[in-house]
Amino acid sequence: MSEPKVDIYTKFGCGYCVRAKRLLDEKGVDYEEFDITMGGPKRDEMRERAPGAMTVPQIFIGDTHVGGSDELHALEREGKLDPLLAG
């Protein structure tokens, strides 16, 4: 089974975004980053994928909407992030 695709929606100057990306980088996770600082179609896409989400980062692992940096780190603390990343 292949590893799920990881997407992260970010904005310039977002400390929570930096923190989330640092954790993914430390784990050697490849991810696609979408900078929605200026809005546009990717911000609309994020809102479609995560209805009601108004803050960044918004992180998706495969079809799973993880949420933001705090949720990502909570999964790591609970030992649930690695299995999710493994698919």
Wavefront OBJ file of the C-alpha trace (Angstrom):
o trace
v 0.000 0.000 0.000
v 1.380 3.408 -0.911
v 1.666 6.267 1.527
v -1.241 8.702 1.409
v -0.786 12.130 -0.138
v -0.291 14.902 2.409
v -1.580 18.415 1.662
v -1.087 21.464 3.847
v -2.678 24.860 3.297
v -0.598 27.712 4.730
v -0.196 31.484 4.845
v 2.934 33.610 4.900
v 4.170 34.400 8.402
v 2.075 31.713 10.107
v 3.934 30.261 13.079
v 1.528 27.340 13.385
v 2.198 26.501 9.735
v 5.952 26.494 10.377
v 5.461 24.249 13.407
v 3.325 21.751 11.484
v 5.719 21.637 8.534
v 8.666 21.154 10.912
v 7.038 18.039 12.393
v 6.314 16.638 8.931
v 9.877 17.445 7.811
v 11.340 15.743 10.899
v 9.348 12.640 10.000
v 10.596 12.748 6.402
v 7.077 13.215 5.054
v 6.654 14.519 1.530
v 3.805 17.003 1.376
v 2.335 19.483 -1.025
v 2.018 22.993 0.351
v -0.577 25.448 -0.899
v 0.052 29.073 0.087
v -3.327 30.780 0.370
v -2.005 34.104 1.681
v -3.556 35.971 -1.235
v -6.705 33.847 -1.360
v -7.656 32.471 -4.738
v -8.825 29.068 -5.920
v -6.716 27.087 -3.423
v -8.356 28.904 -0.497
v -11.737 28.028 -1.986
v -10.552 24.430 -2.384
v -9.469 24.334 1.279
v -12.887 25.596 2.372
v -14.587 22.927 0.272
v -12.413 20.199 1.756
v -12.756 21.541 5.317
v -16.109 23.318 5.620
v -15.994 25.970 8.307
v -12.198 26.059 8.467
v -11.046 29.658 8.523
v -7.536 29.281 9.961
v -4.303 27.776 8.733
v -2.692 25.423 8.552
v -5.271 22.943 7.375
v -3.724 19.520 6.958
v -5.015 16.544 5.017
v -3.510 13.068 5.050
v -5.108 11.128 2.251
v -8.852 11.651 2.638
v -8.509 12.435 6.340
v -8.843 16.054 7.434
v -6.425 16.285 10.359
v -7.116 19.922 11.156
v -4.388 22.310 12.232
v -0.997 22.194 13.892
v -2.379 21.430 17.356
v -4.337 18.448 16.036
v -1.306 17.182 14.094
v 0.873 17.343 17.212
v -1.854 15.674 19.282
v -1.885 12.741 16.843
v 1.894 12.498 17.226
v 1.695 12.490 21.040
v -1.009 9.804 20.958
v 1.015 7.589 18.625
v -1.610 7.878 15.888
v 0.271 9.977 13.330
v 2.681 7.339 12.019
v -0.065 4.791 11.270
v -2.075 7.489 9.501
v 0.955 8.477 7.432
v 1.687 4.842 6.585
v -1.763 4.402 5.088
l 1 2 3 4 5 6 7 8 9 10 11 12 13 14 15 16 17 18 19 20 21 22 23 24 25 26 27 28 29 30 31 32 33 34 35 36 37 38 39 40 41 42 43 44 45 46 47 48 49 50 51 52 53 54 55 56 57 58 59 60 61 62 63 64 65 66 67 68 69 70 71 72 73 74 75 76 77 78 79 80 81 82 83 84 85 86 87
